[in-house]
Amino acid sequence: MAAVVDKDACVGCGACAGSCPCDAITVDDVAVVDAEKCAGCGACADACPAGAITVE
């Protein structure tokens, strides 16, 4: 499992990157998840104020 970002819903705030214990998320205009680093824990989805991240 890995986190997936809805790029249309992402506001680029960086809350997800700050919450990721695996350092798997970078943010430029929108969040991007490195699936190889992602543990699928869901911390980013819980932290996202826009509800733009799901774990699949």
N, C-alpha and C positions, 0 to 999 in steps of 0.2 A: 504494500500500500504506500501511496505517496500523496502529498498535498497537491491540489490542483487549484489554480487561480483563475477566477472569472475576470478576465482582463477588462471587460466592460464595466464591472462593478467595483474594481479596485480603485481606491483613491490615492494610492502611493504614500500612505502615511508612515509606513515602516514599523507599525506595531507588531506585525507578524515576524519580521526579521529580529526584532528585539526579544521576542519570546521564544525563538527557535533554539533548543539546546544543541542542535546538530550543526548550526551555522550553515543551513542549507538554503537560505533565502537572501537574495539581493534585491534592492529596490532602486530603480531608476525612475521612470515615469510610473511603472506598475511593478508589482512583486513578481519575481521569477524564482521558481523552486528548482533546485538541483536534485533531481529524483534519485541520483546515486547516493547523495548524502542524507536524504530525508528518511527518517525512521517511521513516519506515519503516526506520530504520537498525538497529533491534533492540537498541540499548544498554539500553533499559528491560527488555526480556525477559531479557537476560543478567544484569541486576542483581537481578531479582526473586527473593527467596529462597523464595517460595511457588509459583513457576511459574504465576502468575496472568495473565501477559501473553503474547500471541502476536502476530505480525505477519501480517496478512492482506491 
